Amino acid sequence: MRLDYAFICDYAEVTGKVNAMGIGFEVIYAPRVPAKHRFFYLVAQFRASSVEAGEKKLTVNLIDEDGHDVIPAVQGPLPVPRPAEGIETVARIALEFNGVEFPRYGSYSVHVLLDGAEMARIPFKVSPPPSPPQPQG
């Protein structure tokens, strides 16, 4: 199996195809920490040959810059369908992270594993909002 794409975004759903908004943000701005982020989504598409079809074990970790889990690992089955035609098939996910509390400013990362093999690592930061521009004069 291989990964076609993976990203985090503001909202997503899989309805045969992926619908996503706010794709690929890199910073969550928080006026103070700890900061609870309302929600965001992980989206990924995996491509498999017909012989790779079947149920796979999906694990998603959200970790801080020290490698500690921010939330418990999300684990579950990923059904990879047999191709209706041809020799390849795809499996898509849109996983919601709801009410995640980030304990401090810094770097974080979403790690996507399939049957124990890392398929994607998506870094982002939690930072204070940028300062407004100062009037010149």
C-alpha positions as CSV (number, residue, x, y, z in Angstrom):
1,M,0.0,0.0,0.0
2,R,1.0,3.5,-0.5
3,L,-0.2,6.9,0.6
4,D,-1.6,9.2,-2.1
5,Y,-2.0,12.2,0.2
6,A,-2.5,13.2,3.8
7,F,-3.3,16.6,5.3
8,I,-5.0,18.3,8.2
9,C,-7.8,20.8,7.5
10,D,-10.7,22.7,9.1
11,Y,-13.5,20.3,7.9
12,A,-13.7,17.2,5.8
13,E,-16.1,14.3,4.8
14,V,-15.8,11.3,2.6
15,T,-18.8,10.7,0.4
16,G,-17.3,8.6,-2.3
17,K,-14.9,11.4,-2.8
18,V,-13.2,13.7,-0.3
19,N,-14.7,17.1,0.4
20,A,-12.4,19.4,2.5
21,M,-12.2,23.0,3.6
22,G,-9.2,24.9,5.0
23,I,-6.7,22.4,3.6
24,G,-3.2,22.2,4.9
25,F,-3.0,24.7,7.7
26,E,0.3,24.8,9.6
27,V,-0.5,27.0,12.6
28,I,-3.2,27.0,15.2
29,Y,-3.3,30.4,16.8
30,A,-4.2,30.5,20.5
31,P,-4.3,33.6,22.7
32,R,-3.3,31.6,25.7
33,V,-2.4,28.0,26.7
34,P,-3.6,25.5,27.5
35,A,-5.7,26.0,24.5
36,K,-8.7,23.9,23.5
37,H,-9.2,23.7,19.7
38,R,-12.8,23.1,18.7
39,F,-12.1,20.7,15.9
40,F,-9.9,19.8,12.9
41,Y,-9.7,16.8,10.6
42,L,-7.1,14.4,9.3
43,V,-7.7,13.4,5.7
44,A,-5.8,10.6,4.0
45,Q,-6.1,8.4,0.9
46,F,-4.3,5.1,0.6
47,R,-3.9,3.2,-2.7
48,A,-3.6,-0.6,-2.8
49,S,-3.4,-3.4,-5.3
50,S,-6.0,-6.0,-5.4
51,V,-3.9,-8.4,-3.5
52,E,-3.6,-5.8,-0.6
53,A,-7.4,-5.5,-0.2
54,G,-8.8,-6.4,3.2
55,E,-8.9,-4.9,6.6
56,K,-5.8,-3.0,7.8
57,K,-5.1,-1.6,11.3
58,L,-5.1,2.2,11.3
59,T,-3.3,4.1,14.2
60,V,-3.2,7.8,14.5
61,N,-1.1,9.6,17.1
62,L,-1.1,13.3,18.0
63,I,2.2,14.1,19.7
64,D,4.0,17.1,21.0
65,E,7.6,18.2,20.3
66,D,8.9,15.9,23.1
67,G,7.2,12.9,21.5
68,H,4.5,12.6,24.2
69,D,0.9,11.8,23.2
70,V,-1.5,14.8,23.4
71,I,-4.5,12.4,23.3
72,P,-4.6,8.7,23.4
73,A,-3.8,7.0,20.1
74,V,-6.8,6.6,17.8
75,Q,-7.0,3.0,16.5
76,G,-9.4,1.1,14.4
77,P,-9.9,-1.0,11.3
78,L,-9.4,0.5,7.8
79,P,-11.4,-1.5,5.3
80,V,-9.6,-1.6,2.0
81,P,-12.1,-2.7,-0.7
82,R,-11.4,-5.0,-3.6
83,P,-11.2,-3.0,-6.8
84,A,-14.5,-3.1,-8.7
85,E,-12.4,-2.8,-11.9
86,G,-8.7,-2.9,-12.7
87,I,-6.0,-3.8,-10.3
88,E,-6.0,-0.9,-7.8
89,T,-8.3,0.4,-5.1
90,V,-8.4,3.3,-2.7
91,A,-9.4,3.7,1.0
92,R,-10.1,7.2,2.3
93,I,-10.4,8.6,5.8
94,A,-11.6,11.9,7.3
95,L,-10.9,11.6,11.0
96,E,-12.3,14.4,13.3
97,F,-10.2,15.6,16.3
98,N,-12.7,17.3,18.6
99,G,-11.9,19.5,21.6
100,V,-8.2,18.7,21.6
101,E,-6.4,20.6,24.4
102,F,-2.9,21.7,23.6
103,P,-1.0,22.2,26.9
104,R,1.6,24.7,25.6
105,Y,2.9,26.6,22.6
106,G,5.2,24.7,20.3
107,S,5.4,22.0,17.6
108,Y,3.0,19.1,17.3
109,S,2.6,16.3,14.7
110,V,-0.1,13.9,13.5
111,H,1.4,10.5,12.7
112,V,-0.5,8.0,10.6
113,L,0.4,4.3,10.8
114,L,-1.0,1.4,8.8
115,D,-0.4,-2.0,10.2
116,G,2.4,-0.5,12.3
117,A,4.2,1.2,9.4
118,E,4.4,5.0,9.4
119,M,2.6,6.3,6.3
120,A,2.5,10.1,7.1
121,R,3.8,12.7,9.5
122,I,2.0,16.1,9.4
123,P,3.7,18.8,11.5
124,F,2.0,22.0,12.7
125,K,2.4,24.6,15.5
126,V,0.4,26.1,18.2
127,S,1.4,29.8,18.5
128,P,0.2,33.0,20.0
129,P,-1.6,35.2,17.5
130,P,0.6,37.5,15.4
131,S,0.9,41.1,16.7
132,P,-1.1,43.6,14.8
133,P,0.9,45.9,12.6
134,Q,2.1,49.1,14.2
135,P,1.0,52.3,12.6
136,Q,3.8,54.1,10.9
137,G,4.2,57.8,11.4
